[in-house]
């Protein structure tokens, strides 16, 4: 697939929903989730992630990038902060989520089965800030940089 300027990043994720078309084979790894970049261009980048039960991201942003993700298999729970606490949103296979450049969330496989998702970012990720939720407020824990942390 080639990169073009997409109007809808969730639609881009849907075009990558079939692991048989990926340039790398799907894998599941413990103890950390597996991820691989599937496509990158001037307009966006596409990542595949696999999740074993219990694997998750922790609270993070996308360093000013907008994005979307689509659950390809299994069930994931996205948690966002609202009113000083985490609010869960369950996403089954076929469900997706668009988000803006200031979005903070964590994604976890709380189910009994592995899950697979496709994530698209515009512009490409250059950094991600990780957070802790302390007394209802987000506190910066770490700033991770592309090429170093992933």
VEXDREN-2710 file (C-alpha; in Angstrom, 1 decimal):
% VEXDREN-2710
k/r/px/py/pz
1/UNK/0.0/0.0/0.0
2/UNK/1.2/3.5/-0.7
3/UNK/0.7/6.5/1.5
4/UNK/-1.7/9.2/0.4
5/UNK/-3.2/12.1/2.3
6/UNK/-6.1/10.4/4.1
7/UNK/-9.3/12.3/5.0
8/UNK/-10.1/9.7/7.7
9/UNK/-7.4/7.8/9.6
10/UNK/-9.9/5.2/10.8
11/UNK/-10.6/4.4/7.1
12/UNK/-6.8/4.0/6.6
13/UNK/-6.7/1.6/9.6
14/UNK/-9.5/-0.4/8.0
15/UNK/-7.5/-0.9/4.8
16/UNK/-4.8/-2.6/6.9
17/UNK/-7.2/-4.8/8.9
18/UNK/-6.2/-8.1/7.3
19/UNK/-2.9/-9.4/8.8
20/UNK/-2.4/-11.6/5.6
21/UNK/-1.6/-8.3/3.7
22/UNK/0.9/-7.1/6.2
23/UNK/4.6/-6.8/5.2
24/UNK/5.5/-8.7/8.5
25/UNK/3.9/-11.7/10.1
26/UNK/1.6/-11.2/13.1
27/UNK/3.2/-12.4/16.3
28/UNK/2.2/-12.5/20.0
29/UNK/4.9/-12.0/22.6
30/UNK/5.2/-12.1/26.3
31/UNK/5.8/-10.2/28.6
32/UNK/5.4/-7.1/26.4
33/UNK/2.9/-6.6/23.5
34/UNK/4.3/-6.9/20.0
35/UNK/4.2/-4.0/17.5
36/UNK/5.5/-3.4/14.0
37/UNK/5.3/-0.4/11.6
38/UNK/3.4/-1.5/8.5
39/UNK/3.6/1.7/6.4
40/UNK/5.1/5.2/6.7
41/UNK/4.9/8.2/4.4
42/UNK/4.6/11.9/4.4
43/UNK/0.9/11.8/5.4
44/UNK/0.7/9.2/8.1
45/UNK/2.2/6.0/9.5
46/UNK/0.5/2.7/10.3
47/UNK/1.3/0.3/13.1
48/UNK/0.1/-3.2/14.0
49/UNK/-0.1/-4.3/17.7
50/UNK/-0.9/-7.6/19.2
51/UNK/-2.1/-8.0/22.8
52/UNK/-2.1/-11.0/25.1
53/UNK/-4.5/-10.9/28.0
54/UNK/-3.3/-8.4/30.6
55/UNK/-1.0/-6.5/28.2
56/UNK/-1.5/-2.7/28.0
57/UNK/0.0/0.6/27.3
58/UNK/-0.3/2.7/30.4
59/UNK/-1.5/6.3/30.1
60/UNK/0.1/8.2/27.2
61/UNK/-0.3/10.8/24.5
62/UNK/1.0/10.8/21.0
63/UNK/3.3/13.8/21.1
64/UNK/0.9/16.1/19.1
65/UNK/-0.1/13.5/16.5
66/UNK/-3.7/12.8/15.7
67/UNK/-4.7/9.3/15.1
68/UNK/-7.1/6.4/15.0
69/UNK/-7.1/2.7/15.9
70/UNK/-9.2/-0.2/14.9
71/UNK/-9.6/-3.5/16.8
72/UNK/-9.0/-6.3/14.3
73/UNK/-9.5/-9.2/16.6
74/UNK/-10.4/-9.7/20.2
75/UNK/-11.5/-7.0/22.6
76/UNK/-9.6/-4.0/23.9
77/UNK/-10.5/-1.5/26.6
78/UNK/-9.5/2.1/26.1
79/UNK/-9.5/4.3/29.2
80/UNK/-9.5/8.1/29.1
81/UNK/-9.4/10.5/32.0
82/UNK/-12.5/12.4/32.8
83/UNK/-13.4/14.1/36.0
84/UNK/-10.2/13.0/37.5
85/UNK/-10.7/9.3/37.0
86/UNK/-10.3/6.7/34.3
87/UNK/-13.4/6.0/32.1
88/UNK/-13.4/2.7/30.3
89/UNK/-14.6/2.2/26.7
90/UNK/-14.8/-1.5/25.5
91/UNK/-14.0/-2.0/21.9
92/UNK/-14.7/-5.3/20.2
93/UNK/-13.4/-6.5/16.8
94/UNK/-14.5/-4.1/14.1
95/UNK/-14.8/-1.1/16.5
96/UNK/-12.5/1.8/16.2
97/UNK/-11.6/5.2/17.7
98/UNK/-10.5/8.5/16.2
99/UNK/-8.6/11.0/18.4
100/UNK/-7.1/14.4/18.3
101/UNK/-3.6/15.6/18.9
102/UNK/-4.1/16.2/22.7
103/UNK/-5.7/12.8/23.4
104/UNK/-4.4/10.9/26.5
105/UNK/-5.5/7.3/27.0
106/UNK/-4.4/3.8/27.9
107/UNK/-5.3/0.6/26.0
108/UNK/-5.4/-2.8/27.6
109/UNK/-6.5/-6.4/26.7
110/UNK/-8.6/-7.2/29.8
111/UNK/-10.2/-10.2/28.1
112/UNK/-9.4/-13.9/28.1
113/UNK/-8.3/-14.0/24.4
114/UNK/-5.5/-12.3/22.5
115/UNK/-6.4/-9.1/20.5
116/UNK/-5.0/-7.4/17.4
117/UNK/-5.3/-3.7/16.5
118/UNK/-4.1/-1.3/13.8
119/UNK/-3.1/2.3/14.7
120/UNK/-2.6/5.2/12.3
121/UNK/-0.9/8.5/13.3
122/UNK/-0.7/11.8/11.5
123/UNK/2.0/13.1/11.5
124/UNK/4.3/10.1/12.3
125/UNK/5.1/9.7/15.9
126/UNK/8.2/11.4/17.1
127/UNK/7.5/11.3/20.9
128/UNK/5.0/10.0/23.4
129/UNK/4.5/11.3/26.9
130/UNK/3.6/8.7/29.6
131/UNK/1.6/9.7/32.6
132/UNK/0.5/8.7/36.0
133/UNK/-2.9/9.6/37.4
134/UNK/-2.3/11.0/40.9
135/UNK/-5.1/12.4/43.0
136/UNK/-7.2/12.9/39.9
137/UNK/-4.5/14.7/37.9
138/UNK/-2.2/13.7/35.1
139/UNK/1.5/13.8/36.1
140/UNK/4.3/13.3/33.5
141/UNK/6.2/10.1/34.1
142/UNK/8.4/10.0/31.0
143/UNK/8.9/11.4/27.5
144/UNK/9.7/8.6/25.1
145/UNK/11.3/9.4/21.7
146/UNK/11.0/7.6/18.4
147/UNK/14.2/5.7/17.5
148/UNK/15.1/5.4/21.1
149/UNK/12.0/3.9/23.0
150/UNK/10.5/2.2/19.9
END
